[in-house]
Amino acid sequence: MILKYMDAHGHVNFVAYKDDRGETIKRSLDEGVWMAVVGTQKDTSKSAVELAEKYKEGVYAIVGLHPIHTDKSFHDKEELGVGGAEFTSRGEQFDYDAYRKMIENSKVVAIGECGLDYYRVDSDGTNLKKQEDIFRQHIELSIESKKPLMLHIRNGSGRSAYIDAVKILSSYKSRLTNIGDVHCYTGSYEEAKGFLDLGFSISFTGLVTFPLRKSEAKGREAGARSYDEIVRAIPIERILAETDCPYLAPQPYRGKRNEPLYVSEVVKSIAEIKKLELENTREQILENTLKFFGL
């Protein structure tokens, strides 16, 4: 099957696929859809690597510690959306040596998802300090390994995690030898520009397929441009497409569990928003993604 798309960010290693993980992956590969499987803690990072190792090509791993897992916290279905089961994060320290060992595997193509999540903020700011410290360790690992970063950035509590992340990354500008990607982008164009200036790419999910792509989406600040305006403003050469499965299924599958195969709907919407030919858009985004991961 000819390679057509690559889902830049998904979680087929999660429990949502425990009964049909193999079949889900096969459906995608049979239709020419490759995927990057993302870890969010040490155990899911390990499972992402183990899953990628089962396939000669088409399935790759990203390993790291998600900012929501840097502290004990409860996450409900309303926050996670379809495909997510509520859970309480146990909180985890970043085991630099363990992740460094994981990235020695040739199927590991990036480090993350890592970054800053301001959806919940302690009154004394202690969890933000912990998030920043662990984010900086991911950056150091990226510099050491020369693998790109896969970022999770989420605004909240009246603060811009995007602006803070750019400030942190800018302090490493002279040492960063690999670009990164801001996954599931939900910020403003002004916030995106900081990442673009650093050479980062921006990836979009099924959110861009929804009929109303307005600033009411979670994590967006009031008055921010609509998704359409942001997608149009970002150069096509800097865009990746993702599913973030099992969450955020695109419009034709909204309300159902998402899967890598559906990344084609994201690409289709990007082409429509930017008023570009679908085939040209598909080819460009695929080229962007393969180049980003060094494939």
DOVEXMAR-91173 format. One record per residue (C-alpha): x, y, z. Coordinates in nm, 3 decimals, padded with zeros to 5 digits, always signed. Example, Ala and Ser with C-alpha at 12.3 -4.5 7.8 and 13.67 -1.06 7.14 Angstrom:
<atoms>
ATOM         X         Y         Z
ATOM   +01.230   -00.450   +00.780
ATOM   +01.367   -00.106   +00.714
</atoms>
This chain:
<atoms>
ATOM         X         Y         Z
ATOM   +00.000   +00.000   +00.000
ATOM   +00.135   +00.345   -00.097
ATOM   +00.207   +00.573   +00.199
ATOM   -00.054   +00.851   +00.197
ATOM   -00.068   +01.001   +00.547
ATOM   +00.109   +00.995   +00.881
ATOM   -00.072   +01.057   +01.208
ATOM   +00.186   +01.270   +01.389
ATOM   +00.042   +01.208   +01.736
ATOM   -00.186   +00.936   +01.872
ATOM   -00.221   +00.694   +02.160
ATOM   -00.310   +00.349   +02.027
ATOM   -00.102   +00.221   +02.321
ATOM   -00.377   +00.338   +02.559
ATOM   -00.631   +00.110   +02.724
ATOM   -00.907   +00.235   +02.490
ATOM   -00.764   -00.008   +02.230
ATOM   -00.706   -00.308   +02.456
ATOM   -00.961   -00.522   +02.271
ATOM   -00.875   -00.434   +01.911
ATOM   -00.534   -00.263   +01.906
ATOM   -00.394   -00.487   +01.633
ATOM   -00.701   -00.449   +01.413
ATOM   -00.697   -00.070   +01.456
ATOM   -00.335   -00.046   +01.349
ATOM   -00.390   -00.286   +01.058
ATOM   -00.680   -00.076   +00.928
ATOM   -00.453   +00.224   +00.914
ATOM   -00.150   +00.054   +00.762
ATOM   -00.367   -00.117   +00.500
ATOM   -00.487   +00.228   +00.388
ATOM   -00.138   +00.377   +00.377
ATOM   -00.154   +00.560   +00.711
ATOM   +00.157   +00.553   +00.931
ATOM   +00.152   +00.667   +01.293
ATOM   +00.358   +00.800   +01.583
ATOM   +00.248   +00.639   +01.911
ATOM   +00.297   +00.874   +02.205
ATOM   +00.378   +00.791   +02.565
ATOM   +00.266   +01.010   +02.854
ATOM   +00.441   +00.836   +03.145
ATOM   +00.718   +00.581   +03.184
ATOM   +00.482   +00.285   +03.143
ATOM   +00.295   +00.417   +02.839
ATOM   +00.623   +00.531   +02.685
ATOM   +00.757   +00.180   +02.726
ATOM   +00.440   +00.034   +02.573
ATOM   +00.472   +00.276   +02.279
ATOM   +00.824   +00.148   +02.210
ATOM   +00.719   -00.216   +02.245
ATOM   +00.429   -00.158   +02.005
ATOM   +00.650   +00.014   +01.747
ATOM   +00.898   -00.273   +01.762
ATOM   +00.627   -00.514   +01.642
ATOM   +00.615   -00.345   +01.302
ATOM   +00.897   -00.323   +01.050
ATOM   +00.770   +00.015   +00.934
ATOM   +00.470   +00.241   +00.976
ATOM   +00.453   +00.248   +01.357
ATOM   +00.694   +00.466   +01.557
ATOM   +00.723   +00.577   +01.920
ATOM   +00.752   +00.904   +02.109
ATOM   +00.852   +00.886   +02.476
ATOM   +00.817   +01.136   +02.758
ATOM   +00.631   +01.255   +03.066
ATOM   +00.311   +01.455   +03.009
ATOM   +00.286   +01.766   +03.232
ATOM   -00.041   +01.647   +03.390
ATOM   +00.146   +01.342   +03.518
ATOM   +00.411   +01.543   +03.701
ATOM   +00.178   +01.576   +04.001
ATOM   -00.115   +01.390   +04.157
ATOM   -00.435   +01.509   +03.990
ATOM   -00.782   +01.386   +03.896
ATOM   -00.903   +01.398   +03.534
ATOM   -01.268   +01.338   +03.444
ATOM   -01.442   +01.238   +03.120
ATOM   -01.559   +01.595   +03.057
ATOM   -01.198   +01.707   +03.039
ATOM   -01.072   +01.406   +02.842
ATOM   -01.358   +01.368   +02.597
ATOM   -01.473   +01.060   +02.406
ATOM   -01.223   +00.779   +02.430
ATOM   -01.096   +00.882   +02.771
ATOM   -01.170   +00.709   +03.100
ATOM   -01.143   +00.920   +03.416
ATOM   -00.829   +00.861   +03.618
ATOM   -00.617   +00.997   +03.899
ATOM   -00.256   +01.057   +03.804
ATOM   -00.016   +00.919   +04.061
ATOM   +00.240   +01.188   +03.986
ATOM   +00.579   +01.088   +03.851
ATOM   +00.935   +01.214   +03.862
ATOM   +01.119   +01.239   +03.531
ATOM   +01.361   +00.944   +03.513
ATOM   +01.619   +01.093   +03.277
ATOM   +01.828   +00.777   +03.250
ATOM   +01.526   +00.555   +03.179
ATOM   +01.405   +00.782   +02.899
ATOM   +01.757   +00.819   +02.762
ATOM   +01.776   +00.441   +02.736
ATOM   +01.439   +00.428   +02.557
ATOM   +01.543   +00.678   +02.292
ATOM   +01.838   +00.461   +02.192
ATOM   +01.580   +00.246   +02.015
ATOM   +01.573   +00.329   +01.642
ATOM   +01.190   +00.326   +01.642
ATOM   +01.178   +00.623   +01.882
ATOM   +01.145   +00.936   +01.669
ATOM   +01.079   +01.217   +01.921
ATOM   +01.063   +01.312   +02.289
ATOM   +00.732   +01.395   +02.456
ATOM   +00.466   +01.469   +02.498
ATOM   +00.610   +01.723   +02.733
ATOM   +00.555   +02.087   +02.815
ATOM   +00.323   +02.300   +03.027
ATOM   -00.042   +02.250   +03.122
ATOM   -00.213   +02.538   +03.305
ATOM   -00.561   +02.384   +03.318
ATOM   -00.510   +02.337   +03.691
ATOM   -00.275   +02.561   +03.885
ATOM   -00.188   +02.532   +04.255
ATOM   -00.249   +02.851   +04.449
ATOM   +00.119   +02.864   +04.544
ATOM   +00.240   +02.771   +04.196
ATOM   +00.441   +02.468   +04.312
ATOM   +00.310   +02.241   +04.036
ATOM   +00.404   +02.498   +03.770
ATOM   +00.761   +02.501   +03.898
ATOM   +00.769   +02.122   +03.881
ATOM   +00.629   +02.126   +03.527
ATOM   +00.894   +02.375   +03.416
ATOM   +01.177   +02.176   +03.574
ATOM   +01.064   +01.855   +03.402
ATOM   +01.007   +02.039   +03.071
ATOM   +01.366   +02.163   +03.088
ATOM   +01.488   +01.806   +03.141
ATOM   +01.304   +01.698   +02.825
ATOM   +01.472   +01.984   +02.637
ATOM   +01.813   +01.872   +02.764
ATOM   +01.737   +01.517   +02.650
ATOM   +01.635   +01.649   +02.309
ATOM   +01.963   +01.838   +02.279
ATOM   +02.164   +01.534   +02.388
ATOM   +01.984   +01.289   +02.160
ATOM   +01.924   +01.525   +01.867
ATOM   +01.561   +01.412   +01.854
ATOM   +01.277   +01.665   +01.818
ATOM   +01.032   +01.760   +02.091
ATOM   +00.660   +01.683   +02.085
ATOM   +00.499   +01.954   +02.297
ATOM   +00.177   +01.956   +02.498
ATOM   +00.091   +02.317   +02.581
ATOM   -00.239   +02.420   +02.737
ATOM   -00.351   +02.760   +02.862
ATOM   -00.551   +02.808   +03.179
ATOM   -00.603   +03.010   +03.495
ATOM   -00.573   +03.331   +03.295
ATOM   -00.218   +03.252   +03.189
ATOM   -00.061   +03.168   +02.855
ATOM   +00.135   +02.845   +02.873
ATOM   +00.230   +02.904   +02.508
ATOM   +00.409   +03.230   +02.584
ATOM   +00.584   +03.077   +02.886
ATOM   +00.694   +02.774   +02.680
ATOM   +00.843   +02.999   +02.411
ATOM   +01.039   +03.188   +02.678
ATOM   +01.178   +02.862   +02.816
ATOM   +01.267   +02.725   +02.471
ATOM   +01.426   +03.056   +02.369
ATOM   +01.675   +03.023   +02.655
ATOM   +01.807   +02.711   +02.476
ATOM   +01.800   +02.864   +02.127
ATOM   +02.175   +02.841   +02.069
ATOM   +02.179   +02.474   +02.172
ATOM   +01.858   +02.341   +02.016
ATOM   +01.968   +02.147   +01.710
ATOM   +01.632   +01.988   +01.639
ATOM   +01.295   +02.146   +01.590
ATOM   +00.981   +02.054   +01.777
ATOM   +00.608   +02.037   +01.717
ATOM   +00.327   +02.196   +01.918
ATOM   +00.066   +01.922   +01.920
ATOM   -00.313   +01.980   +01.922
ATOM   -00.272   +02.353   +01.881
ATOM   -00.549   +02.559   +02.042
ATOM   -00.382   +02.895   +02.097
ATOM   -00.391   +03.221   +01.905
ATOM   -00.182   +03.306   +01.600
ATOM   +00.016   +03.553   +01.810
ATOM   +00.109   +03.266   +02.045
ATOM   +00.192   +03.039   +01.751
ATOM   +00.430   +03.296   +01.602
ATOM   +00.676   +03.248   +01.887
ATOM   +00.709   +02.879   +01.802
ATOM   +00.729   +02.947   +01.429
ATOM   +01.014   +03.192   +01.490
ATOM   +01.200   +02.912   +01.671
ATOM   +01.152   +02.681   +01.372
ATOM   +00.881   +02.466   +01.529
ATOM   +00.587   +02.314   +01.344
ATOM   +00.223   +02.331   +01.450
ATOM   -00.007   +02.028   +01.438
ATOM   -00.384   +02.026   +01.419
ATOM   -00.641   +01.765   +01.522
ATOM   -01.001   +01.683   +01.439
ATOM   -01.099   +02.011   +01.607
ATOM   -01.040   +02.184   +01.271
ATOM   -01.314   +01.969   +01.114
ATOM   -01.591   +02.088   +01.346
ATOM   -01.854   +02.322   +01.193
ATOM   -01.781   +02.591   +01.453
ATOM   -01.409   +02.646   +01.488
ATOM   -01.442   +02.934   +01.732
ATOM   -01.245   +03.061   +02.030
ATOM   -01.480   +02.886   +02.275
ATOM   -01.276   +02.566   +02.236
ATOM   -01.113   +02.466   +02.566
ATOM   -00.777   +02.627   +02.624
ATOM   -00.846   +02.924   +02.393
ATOM   -00.847   +03.277   +02.522
ATOM   -01.153   +03.495   +02.460
ATOM   -01.108   +03.695   +02.144
ATOM   -00.858   +03.458   +01.988
ATOM   -00.888   +03.404   +01.615
ATOM   -01.097   +03.114   +01.492
ATOM   -00.927   +02.793   +01.387
ATOM   -00.987   +02.885   +01.024
ATOM   -00.791   +03.208   +01.058
ATOM   -00.505   +03.038   +01.241
ATOM   -00.476   +02.753   +00.990
ATOM   -00.478   +03.004   +00.704
ATOM   -00.207   +03.214   +00.872
ATOM   +00.041   +02.930   +00.930
ATOM   +00.250   +02.830   +00.625
ATOM   +00.154   +02.487   +00.492
ATOM   +00.522   +02.386   +00.514
ATOM   +00.501   +02.418   +00.895
ATOM   +00.182   +02.216   +00.951
ATOM   +00.145   +01.855   +01.068
ATOM   -00.179   +01.659   +01.100
ATOM   -00.267   +01.434   +01.393
ATOM   -00.558   +01.257   +01.558
ATOM   -00.458   +01.260   +01.928
ATOM   -00.660   +00.938   +01.932
ATOM   -00.857   +00.805   +02.115
ATOM   -00.968   +01.167   +02.171
ATOM   -01.098   +01.440   +01.937
ATOM   -01.250   +01.233   +01.656
ATOM   -01.307   +01.446   +01.344
ATOM   -01.655   +01.556   +01.240
ATOM   -01.764   +01.243   +01.042
ATOM   -01.683   +01.030   +01.350
ATOM   -01.758   +01.283   +01.623
ATOM   -01.877   +01.117   +01.942
ATOM   -01.689   +00.795   +01.864
ATOM   -01.346   +00.670   +01.958
ATOM   -01.083   +00.822   +01.732
ATOM   -00.812   +00.625   +01.548
ATOM   -00.512   +00.699   +01.321
ATOM   -00.703   +00.621   +01.002
ATOM   -00.912   +00.934   +01.054
ATOM   -00.616   +01.170   +01.011
ATOM   -00.721   +01.200   +00.646
ATOM   -01.022   +01.406   +00.760
ATOM   -00.790   +01.654   +00.934
ATOM   -00.583   +01.695   +00.617
ATOM   -00.900   +01.739   +00.413
ATOM   -01.020   +02.022   +00.639
ATOM   -00.680   +02.193   +00.633
ATOM   -00.693   +02.190   +00.252
ATOM   -01.046   +02.333   +00.254
ATOM   -00.960   +02.607   +00.503
ATOM   -00.648   +02.711   +00.312
ATOM   -00.825   +02.672   -00.024
ATOM   -00.556   +02.436   -00.155
ATOM   -00.583   +02.126   -00.370
ATOM   -00.632   +01.822   -00.147
ATOM   -00.366   +01.612   -00.316
ATOM   -00.106   +01.889   -00.292
ATOM   -00.195   +01.943   +00.074
ATOM   -00.172   +01.571   +00.149
ATOM   +00.169   +01.544   -00.016
ATOM   +00.306   +01.854   +00.158
ATOM   +00.187   +01.755   +00.507
ATOM   +00.320   +01.402   +00.461
ATOM   +00.655   +01.543   +00.350
ATOM   +00.657   +01.778   +00.653
ATOM   +00.585   +01.489   +00.890
ATOM   +00.841   +01.247   +00.751
ATOM   +01.106   +01.520   +00.756
ATOM   +01.016   +01.616   +01.112
ATOM   +01.059   +01.259   +01.237
ATOM   +01.366   +01.193   +01.022
ATOM   +01.198   +00.911   +00.831
</atoms>
